[in-house]
């Protein structure tokens, strides 16, 4: 079942334009990819920060 875009009109005068199934899938994939990308970027930054903190702690230990 492949629904096409359609308009829904209400008595109050407002209208809603509903997306087609294909547009819905593209939108959902976009937000899914965006969410995954954001999570990976945050994870990478945390790893880099942890590595940097570890590196600084090693340098401090060698100085003393």
Secondary structure in CASP SS format (residue, H / E / C, confidence):
PFRMAT SS
TARGET T0000
AUTHOR 0000-0000-0000
METHOD secondary structure of the structure
MODEL  1
X C 1.00
X C 1.00
X C 1.00
X C 1.00
X C 1.00
X E 1.00
X E 1.00
X E 1.00
X E 1.00
X C 1.00
X C 1.00
X C 1.00
X C 1.00
X C 1.00
X E 1.00
X E 1.00
X E 1.00
X E 1.00
X C 1.00
X C 1.00
X H 1.00
X H 1.00
X H 1.00
X H 1.00
X H 1.00
X H 1.00
X H 1.00
X H 1.00
X H 1.00
X H 1.00
X H 1.00
X H 1.00
X H 1.00
X H 1.00
X H 1.00
X H 1.00
X H 1.00
X H 1.00
X H 1.00
X H 1.00
X H 1.00
X H 1.00
X H 1.00
X H 1.00
X H 1.00
X H 1.00
X H 1.00
X H 1.00
X H 1.00
X H 1.00
X H 1.00
X H 1.00
X H 1.00
X H 1.00
X H 1.00
X H 1.00
X H 1.00
X H 1.00
X H 1.00
X H 1.00
X H 1.00
X H 1.00
X H 1.00
X C 1.00
END
